[in-house]
Amino acid sequence: MALDYAWYDFVGNLGVLCIVGSYFALQMDRLDSRGLAYSLINGLGALALMISLSFDFNLSSMIIECFWLAISLIGLWRWWQRRNKHTENRPA
């Protein structure tokens, strides 16, 4: 039995590495959960998994990745708002 490993499997594995790696870094105090990197890495990981799933579809996995991407986008939006608020409050 041969193992079929396509480019989209590789992309999906990179997505898994992003999500698990960022969560591990968060637990090891290497990333801030409110920081840009955490939300960006998670969002890219979810997007990579969604690309992979579009070739080898699984509804349950696609649903969780849609939520994961949406939550990451909310985190990015909130980071952007905090950044802008911080720059507006700086003395000229």
C-alpha positions as a LaTeX table, in Angstrom:
\begin{tabular}{lrrr}
\hline
Residue & $x$ (\AA) & $y$ (\AA) & $z$ (\AA) \\
\hline
Met1 & 0.00 & 0.00 & 0.00 \\
Ala2 & 1.53 & 3.29 & $-1.15$ \\
Leu3 & 1.19 & 6.50 & 0.78 \\
Asp4 & $-0.24$ & 9.29 & $-1.35$ \\
Tyr5 & 1.26 & 12.59 & $-0.23$ \\
Ala6 & 0.25 & 15.56 & $-2.35$ \\
Trp7 & 1.32 & 19.19 & $-2.10$ \\
Tyr8 & $-1.91$ & 20.05 & $-0.28$ \\
Asp9 & $-1.10$ & 17.44 & 2.37 \\
Phe10 & 2.18 & 19.28 & 2.93 \\
Val11 & 0.32 & 22.60 & 3.20 \\
Gly12 & $-2.08$ & 21.03 & 5.72 \\
Asn13 & 0.82 & 19.70 & 7.76 \\
Leu14 & 2.37 & 23.16 & 7.82 \\
Gly15 & $-0.98$ & 24.42 & 9.12 \\
Val16 & $-0.97$ & 21.84 & 11.89 \\
Leu17 & 2.58 & 22.83 & 12.78 \\
Cys18 & 1.56 & 26.51 & 12.95 \\
Ile19 & $-1.43$ & 25.91 & 15.21 \\
Val20 & 0.20 & 23.37 & 17.52 \\
Gly21 & 3.48 & 25.27 & 17.56 \\
Ser22 & 1.87 & 28.58 & 18.45 \\
Tyr23 & $-0.18$ & 26.96 & 21.20 \\
Phe24 & 2.93 & 25.28 & 22.58 \\
Ala25 & 4.81 & 28.61 & 22.44 \\
Leu26 & 1.91 & 30.24 & 24.28 \\
Gln27 & 2.04 & 27.61 & 27.03 \\
Met28 & 5.83 & 28.02 & 27.30 \\
Asp29 & 5.43 & 31.82 & 27.64 \\
Arg30 & 7.17 & 32.42 & 24.30 \\
Leu31 & 4.12 & 34.11 & 22.73 \\
Asp32 & 1.58 & 36.57 & 24.10 \\
Ser33 & $-2.02$ & 35.53 & 23.46 \\
Arg34 & $-2.88$ & 39.17 & 22.73 \\
Gly35 & 0.10 & 39.71 & 20.45 \\
Leu36 & 0.20 & 39.93 & 16.70 \\
Ala37 & 2.26 & 36.76 & 16.22 \\
Tyr38 & $-0.11$ & 34.41 & 18.01 \\
Ser39 & $-3.21$ & 35.41 & 16.05 \\
Leu40 & $-1.31$ & 35.66 & 12.78 \\
Ile41 & 0.30 & 32.22 & 13.09 \\
Asn42 & $-3.02$ & 30.64 & 14.12 \\
Gly43 & $-4.87$ & 32.31 & 11.24 \\
Leu44 & $-2.27$ & 31.19 & 8.71 \\
Gly45 & $-2.39$ & 27.68 & 10.15 \\
Ala46 & $-6.17$ & 27.55 & 9.84 \\
Leu47 & $-6.00$ & 28.89 & 6.29 \\
Ala48 & $-3.40$ & 26.27 & 5.33 \\
Leu49 & $-5.58$ & 23.51 & 6.77 \\
Met50 & $-8.60$ & 24.87 & 4.89 \\
Ile51 & $-6.61$ & 24.74 & 1.65 \\
Ser52 & $-5.70$ & 21.14 & 2.34 \\
Leu53 & $-9.30$ & 20.29 & 3.26 \\
Ser54 & $-10.58$ & 21.76 & 0.01 \\
Phe55 & $-8.80$ & 18.89 & $-1.79$ \\
Asp56 & $-9.62$ & 16.14 & 0.71 \\
Phe57 & $-12.83$ & 17.39 & 2.32 \\
Asn58 & $-13.99$ & 16.65 & 5.84 \\
Leu59 & $-16.94$ & 18.74 & 7.03 \\
Ser60 & $-16.17$ & 18.61 & 10.75 \\
Ser61 & $-12.57$ & 19.66 & 10.20 \\
Met62 & $-13.59$ & 22.46 & 7.83 \\
Ile63 & $-16.09$ & 23.80 & 10.39 \\
Ile64 & $-13.51$ & 23.96 & 13.17 \\
Glu65 & $-10.96$ & 25.61 & 10.86 \\
Cys66 & $-13.53$ & 28.23 & 9.82 \\
Phe67 & $-14.07$ & 29.06 & 13.50 \\
Trp68 & $-10.31$ & 28.99 & 14.15 \\
Leu69 & $-9.73$ & 31.45 & 11.29 \\
Ala70 & $-12.61$ & 33.70 & 12.40 \\
Ile71 & $-11.32$ & 33.80 & 15.99 \\
Ser72 & $-7.82$ & 34.57 & 14.73 \\
Leu73 & $-9.17$ & 37.41 & 12.62 \\
Ile74 & $-10.95$ & 38.80 & 15.69 \\
Gly75 & $-7.62$ & 38.61 & 17.55 \\
Leu76 & $-5.88$ & 40.47 & 14.72 \\
Trp77 & $-8.59$ & 43.13 & 14.68 \\
Arg78 & $-8.32$ & 43.63 & 18.43 \\
Trp79 & $-4.51$ & 43.85 & 18.21 \\
Trp80 & $-4.84$ & 46.48 & 15.48 \\
Gln81 & $-7.33$ & 48.48 & 17.59 \\
Arg82 & $-5.02$ & 48.36 & 20.64 \\
Arg83 & $-2.08$ & 49.45 & 18.50 \\
Asn84 & $-3.99$ & 52.39 & 17.03 \\
Lys85 & $-5.31$ & 53.42 & 20.45 \\
His86 & $-1.77$ & 53.32 & 21.81 \\
Thr87 & $-0.40$ & 55.52 & 18.99 \\
Glu88 & $-3.27$ & 58.01 & 19.36 \\
Asn89 & $-2.55$ & 58.43 & 23.09 \\
Arg90 & 1.14 & 59.17 & 22.57 \\
Pro91 & 2.16 & 62.77 & 23.16 \\
Ala92 & 3.10 & 64.71 & 20.04 \\
\hline
\end{tabular}
